Amino acid sequence: MCGGIEYQDQKIYFPQPDARLPVRLRDGHVTWITWGRRKDEATGKFPNGGWARLNSIKNGKWKPWHPRPVLIAAGQFMEKDHDNQSHWVSLDTRMAIQGLLAERDDEMRVYVVTINTPPEYAWIHDRWPRLVRLKDQ
């Protein structure tokens, strides 16, 4: 389900209270946006968690947050298996993680878009970040 990412030798994990993810801008630069919402946050403007299932996006569940697709820059991402062991998966430099940018009251959060896990990794977890190929620049 993507519990962490590594970007430029910096590891970011969802459980960190102020975790932010590197979101690629159209010009190639990166901006850092808060990753999802933790259960212990005082305000409930956003859904709990840091992930958005692709089918729930297509079904309109995210409409109240004016979802926009974004690309999360990462060199690798981390999944934990059923025994709580971490597995880091490297990304090709031409790939990025699909993100969903949610907005409410001039605040933004980013969620990792998830799909079913490819068969070769099904032993790790049943959800997997959606990976997209970067357009040639």
C-alpha positions as CSV (number, residue, x, y, z in Angstrom):
1,M,0.0,0.0,0.0
2,C,3.1,2.2,0.0
3,G,4.0,3.0,3.6
4,G,7.0,5.0,2.7
5,I,9.0,6.5,-0.2
6,E,12.5,7.5,-0.8
7,Y,13.3,10.7,-2.7
8,Q,16.9,12.0,-3.1
9,D,18.2,9.8,-0.2
10,Q,15.4,11.1,2.1
11,K,13.0,8.5,3.4
12,I,9.4,9.6,4.3
13,Y,7.1,7.2,6.1
14,F,3.3,7.8,6.5
15,P,3.2,7.3,10.3
16,Q,5.5,10.4,10.7
17,P,3.2,13.1,12.1
18,D,4.2,15.8,9.5
19,A,5.0,13.5,6.6
20,R,5.1,15.4,3.3
21,L,5.5,13.9,-0.2
22,P,7.4,15.4,-3.1
23,V,4.9,16.3,-5.8
24,R,6.3,17.1,-9.3
25,L,5.2,20.4,-10.8
26,R,4.7,20.8,-14.6
27,D,8.0,22.6,-14.9
28,G,9.8,19.6,-13.3
29,H,10.4,21.2,-9.9
30,V,9.1,19.6,-6.8
31,T,6.8,21.0,-4.0
32,W,6.2,19.2,-0.7
33,I,2.6,18.5,0.3
34,T,1.2,16.9,3.5
35,W,0.6,13.2,3.0
36,G,-3.0,12.3,3.8
37,R,-4.6,12.6,7.2
38,R,-3.8,10.8,10.5
39,K,-6.5,9.7,12.8
40,D,-5.2,11.8,15.7
41,E,-5.5,15.1,13.7
42,A,-7.8,17.6,15.3
43,T,-9.6,18.6,12.1
44,G,-11.6,16.2,9.9
45,K,-11.5,18.1,6.6
46,F,-9.9,15.1,4.8
47,P,-10.4,11.3,4.7
48,N,-8.3,9.3,7.2
49,G,-5.2,7.5,5.7
50,G,-2.8,8.3,3.0
51,W,-4.2,6.2,0.1
52,A,-7.0,6.5,-2.5
53,R,-8.1,3.4,-4.3
54,L,-8.3,4.0,-8.1
55,N,-11.8,2.5,-8.3
56,S,-13.1,4.8,-5.5
57,I,-11.8,7.8,-7.4
58,K,-13.6,6.6,-10.5
59,N,-16.8,6.0,-8.5
60,G,-16.8,9.7,-7.3
61,K,-16.0,9.1,-3.6
62,W,-13.3,11.8,-3.8
63,K,-15.5,14.5,-5.5
64,P,-16.0,16.6,-2.3
65,W,-12.2,17.2,-2.2
66,H,-11.9,18.4,-5.8
67,P,-9.4,15.6,-6.7
68,R,-6.6,16.3,-9.2
69,P,-4.1,13.8,-10.5
70,V,-0.5,14.6,-9.5
71,L,2.9,12.8,-9.8
72,I,4.8,11.8,-6.7
73,A,8.6,11.9,-7.2
74,A,10.3,8.8,-5.8
75,G,13.3,6.6,-6.4
76,Q,11.7,3.8,-4.5
77,F,8.8,3.0,-2.3
78,M,8.3,0.7,0.6
79,E,5.6,-2.0,1.3
80,K,5.2,-4.0,4.4
81,D,4.3,-7.7,4.1
82,H,1.9,-9.7,6.4
83,D,4.8,-10.3,8.8
84,N,5.4,-6.5,9.0
85,Q,8.7,-6.8,7.1
86,S,9.7,-3.9,4.9
87,H,10.3,-4.4,1.2
88,W,11.8,-1.5,-0.9
89,V,10.9,-1.5,-4.6
90,S,13.1,0.7,-6.9
91,L,11.5,2.7,-9.6
92,D,12.9,3.3,-13.1
93,T,13.9,7.0,-13.4
94,R,11.1,7.4,-16.0
95,M,8.4,6.4,-13.6
96,A,6.5,8.2,-10.8
97,I,3.8,7.3,-8.3
98,Q,0.3,8.5,-9.1
99,G,-1.1,10.8,-6.5
100,L,-4.4,12.4,-5.8
101,L,-4.4,16.0,-4.7
102,A,-7.3,16.8,-2.4
103,E,-8.4,20.3,-1.5
104,R,-10.7,21.8,1.1
105,D,-10.8,25.4,2.6
106,D,-7.5,26.4,0.9
107,E,-5.7,23.4,2.3
108,M,-4.2,20.6,0.3
109,R,-3.3,17.0,1.0
110,V,-1.8,14.3,-1.3
111,Y,-2.9,10.6,-1.3
112,V,-1.1,7.7,-3.0
113,V,-3.4,6.2,-5.6
114,T,-3.5,2.4,-5.2
115,I,-4.5,-0.5,-7.5
116,N,-4.4,-4.3,-7.2
117,T,-0.9,-5.6,-6.7
118,P,0.9,-7.1,-9.7
119,P,0.9,-10.9,-9.4
120,E,4.7,-11.1,-8.8
121,Y,4.3,-9.0,-5.6
122,A,1.0,-10.3,-4.4
123,W,2.8,-12.1,-1.5
124,I,3.7,-8.7,0.0
125,H,0.4,-6.8,0.0
126,D,-3.0,-6.7,-1.8
127,R,-2.8,-3.0,-2.7
128,W,0.0,-1.3,-4.7
129,P,0.8,2.3,-5.7
130,R,-0.3,3.1,-9.3
131,L,2.9,3.8,-11.2
132,V,2.9,6.0,-14.3
133,R,5.5,6.6,-17.0
134,L,6.7,10.2,-17.2
135,K,6.3,12.0,-20.5
136,D,9.5,12.8,-22.3
137,Q,10.5,16.4,-21.4
